[in-house]
Amino acid sequence: MNRLNIGIAEDRDIQAAYYQEIIRKELSRHELHLKHYRSTQECLADQEFLAEADIFLIDIQLDGSSGIELGRQLMQAHPQIKIIFISGYVRYAPEVYEVPHVYFVWKPDLEVRLPQALQAACRESRRSVLPLNWKGHKKFIFMDEIMYIERELRKSRIVLPECEHYVYMTLEELMERLQEQRFIRIHPPCSSAATRATSSISIISESSAVRWSCCAMGPSFRSAGHTARQSARSCTSC
């Protein structure tokens, strides 16, 4: 049974209790840890729960403050959280797109839309996040977007479909964090010019299929979906 940590930011207790009733009914197969906050300040003070939170239901009008601003602060500090905005006013709908979120639920449609939003958030929460530090700045990368990682001098280069990141971590340190995603270590390259020109491997992840020269890459990891046998067969000349 999967455990889900779900926060509720709602200043009205009756409304929060109704959300909890729907959550328990819709997610009955999960072990649930629910916490209710009546204000932005109360929510942000509970950093221990926020660090483990999976999903947050946020009322856009929250005790005189902005639920959208709360969502923005949560995403900056804890990007693993999947946010569901809730409001009784449709006029707020365009504003929620200022903050990454899973769903916007209009209160008159709560009984129908909140279960759909919870299921969508559960699907998103299964994506593992890799936290990184680079020159004092914290970054978060979805592991299922990583195509490969290679070593460049004292840095490791993490390649995603549309960008790349550098970190001062060894491949061994990264491998410890990536184990649950079944990343595979590829052997160091050989020095044969003929092999460098002709040998290549295919990598296929959930989001992309990429080809590159196995001997040009250097020590690296590749993402799940490939067996060690396929890797060894592709790089036998190395």
FIPA-225484 format. One record per residue (C-alpha): residue in three letters; x, y, z. Coordinates in steps of 0.25 Angstrom, whole numbers. Each point is the difference from the previous one (the first is absolute). Layout:
residues N
PT rest  east north    up
PT  Ala     X     Y     Z
...
This chain:
residues 238
PT rest  east north    up
PT  Met     0     0     0
PT  Asn     6    13    -4
PT  Arg     1    12    10
PT  Leu    -5    13    -4
PT  Asn     2    13     8
PT  Ile   -10    10    -4
PT  Gly    -2    14     5
PT  Ile   -12     9     0
PT  Ala     1    15     1
PT  Glu   -14     5     3
PT  Asp    -5    10    10
PT  Arg   -14    -6     2
PT  Asp     0   -13     9
PT  Ile   -13    -5    -6
PT  Gln     5     1   -14
PT  Ala    14    -7     3
PT  Ala    -8   -11     7
PT  Tyr    -8    -2   -13
PT  Tyr    13    -1    -8
PT  Gln     5   -10     9
PT  Glu   -12    -8    -2
PT  Ile     2     0   -15
PT  Ile    14    -3     2
PT  Arg    -2   -12     9
PT  Lys   -11    -6   -10
PT  Glu     8     2   -13
PT  Leu    14    -4     6
PT  Ser    -5   -11     9
PT  Arg    11   -10    -6
PT  His    11     9     6
PT  Glu     5     2    14
PT  Leu    -3    15     2
PT  His     6    10     9
PT  Leu    -9    13    -1
PT  Lys     4    13     6
PT  His    -9    13     0
PT  Tyr     5    14     1
PT  Arg    -9    12     2
PT  Ser    10    11    -5
PT  Thr    13     2    -8
PT  Gln     8     2    12
PT  Glu    -4   -13     7
PT  Cys     3    -8   -13
PT  Leu    14     6    -3
PT  Ala     4    -2    15
PT  Asp    -2   -15    -2
PT  Gln    13    -3    -8
PT  Glu     1   -14     5
PT  Phe   -13    -4    -6
PT  Leu     2     9   -13
PT  Ala    13    -8    -3
PT  Glu    -8   -13    -1
PT  Ala   -13     5    -6
PT  Asp    -5    -6   -12
PT  Ile   -13     8    -3
PT  Phe    -5    14     5
PT  Leu   -15     5    -2
PT  Ile     1    15     1
PT  Asp   -12     9     1
PT  Ile     3    13    -8
PT  Gln    -6     9    10
PT  Leu     7    -4    13
PT  Asp    -2     8    13
PT  Gly     2    13    -7
PT  Ser    12    -4    -8
PT  Ser     2    -6   -13
PT  Gly     0   -15    -2
PT  Ile     7     2   -14
PT  Glu    12     7     7
PT  Leu     0   -12    10
PT  Gly     1   -10   -11
PT  Arg    11     8    -6
PT  Gln     8     0    12
PT  Leu    -3   -15     2
PT  Met     5    -3   -14
PT  Gln    13     8     2
PT  Ala     4    -7    12
PT  His    -7   -14    -2
PT  Pro    -2    -3   -15
PT  Gln    -4   -14     3
PT  Ile   -13     5     5
PT  Lys   -12    -2   -10
PT  Ile    -9    12     2
PT  Ile   -15     0    -2
PT  Phe    -6    14     1
PT  Ile   -15     2     4
PT  Ser    -9    12    -1
PT  Gly   -15     3     0
PT  Tyr     4    12   -10
PT  Val     2    -3   -15
PT  Arg     7    13    -1
PT  Tyr    12    -5     7
PT  Ala     2   -11   -10
PT  Pro    10     7    -9
PT  Glu     9     4    12
PT  Val     3   -14     4
PT  Tyr     8    -2   -13
PT  Glu    11     9     7
PT  Val     3   -12     8
PT  Pro     3   -14    -4
PT  His   -12    -8     4
PT  Val    -7   -13    -3
PT  Tyr   -15     4     0
PT  Phe    -9    12     2
PT  Val   -13    -4     7
PT  Trp   -12     9     0
PT  Lys    -8    -2    13
PT  Pro   -14    -3    -6
PT  Asp     7   -11    -8
PT  Leu     7    -6    12
PT  Glu    -6   -13     1
PT  Val     3    -4   -14
PT  Arg    13     8    -2
PT  Leu     8    -2    13
PT  Pro     0   -15    -2
PT  Gln     6     2   -14
PT  Ala    10    10     5
PT  Leu     4   -10    11
PT  Gln     3   -11   -10
PT  Ala     7     9    -9
PT  Ala     9     5    12
PT  Cys     3   -14     4
PT  Arg     5    -4   -14
PT  Glu     9    12     0
PT  Ser     5    -3    14
PT  Arg     6   -13    -4
PT  Arg    11     8    -8
PT  Ser    12     0     8
PT  Val     8    13     2
PT  Leu    15     1     0
PT  Pro     5    12     9
PT  Leu    13     7    -4
PT  Asn     8    11     5
PT  Trp     8     8   -10
PT  Lys     8    13     4
PT  Gly    -9     2    12
PT  His   -13    -2    -7
PT  Lys    -9   -11     2
PT  Lys    -6    -7   -13
PT  Phe   -10   -11    -1
PT  Ile     0   -10   -12
PT  Phe   -11   -10    -3
PT  Met     8   -14    -1
PT  Asp    -8    -5   -11
PT  Glu     4    12    -9
PT  Ile    15    -4     1
PT  Met     6    -5   -13
PT  Tyr    14    -3     5
PT  Ile    11     5    10
PT  Glu    14     1    -4
PT  Arg    13     5     7
PT  Glu     7    12    -5
PT  Leu    13     2     9
PT  Arg    -4     4    14
PT  Lys   -15     2    -4
PT  Ser   -11    -9    -4
PT  Arg    -9     4   -12
PT  Ile   -15    -4     1
PT  Val    -7     0   -13
PT  Leu   -15     2    -2
PT  Pro    -8     1   -13
PT  Glu     1    15     0
PT  Cys    11     4     9
PT  Glu    12    -4     8
PT  His     5     2    14
PT  Tyr    14    -1     7
PT  Val     2    -4    14
PT  Tyr    13    -3     8
PT  Met    -4   -14     4
PT  Thr     6   -13    -4
PT  Leu    -7   -10    -8
PT  Glu     0    -9    12
PT  Glu    -7    10     8
PT  Leu   -10     2   -11
PT  Met    -2   -15    -1
PT  Glu    -4    -1    14
PT  Arg   -11    10    -2
PT  Leu    -5    -6   -13
PT  Gln     0   -15     4
PT  Glu   -15     0     2
PT  Gln    -1     4   -15
PT  Arg     9   -12    -5
PT  Phe    10     8    -7
PT  Ile    11    -8    -6
PT  Arg    15     3     1
PT  Ile     7    -1   -14
PT  His    15    -4     0
PT  Pro    11    11    -3
PT  Pro     3     1   -15
PT  Cys    11    -6    -8
PT  Ser    10     8    -8
PT  Ser    -2    -6   -13
PT  Ala    -2    10   -11
PT  Ala    -7   -10    -9
PT  Thr   -10    -4    12
PT  Arg    -3    15     3
PT  Ala    -4     2   -15
PT  Thr    -9   -12    -1
PT  Ser    -5    -5    13
PT  Ser   -13     6     6
PT  Ile   -11    -5    10
PT  Ser   -15     4     1
PT  Ile    -6     5    12
PT  Ile   -15     0     2
PT  Ser    -6     7    12
PT  Glu   -15     3     2
PT  Ser     1    13    -6
PT  Ser    10    -1   -11
PT  Ala     8    -9    -9
PT  Val    14     5    -2
PT  Arg    13    -6    -7
PT  Trp    14     4     3
PT  Ser    14    -5    -2
PT  Cys     3    -9    13
PT  Cys    15     3    -1
PT  Ala    -2    15    -1
PT  Met    -8     1    12
PT  Gly    10    -4    11
PT  Pro    -5    -7    13
PT  Ser   -15     2     1
PT  Phe   -13    -5     5
PT  Arg   -12    -2    -9
PT  Ser   -14    -1     4
PT  Ala   -10   -11     2
PT  Gly    -5    -9   -11
PT  His    13    -6    -4
PT  Thr     6   -13     6
PT  Ala    15    -1     3
PT  Arg     0   -11   -10
PT  Gln    -4     9   -11
PT  Ser    10    11     5
PT  Ala    12   -10     0
PT  Arg    -4    -6   -14
PT  Ser     0    14    -6
PT  Cys    13     4     6
PT  Thr     8   -13    -2
PT  Ser    10     7    -8
PT  Cys     3     9    11
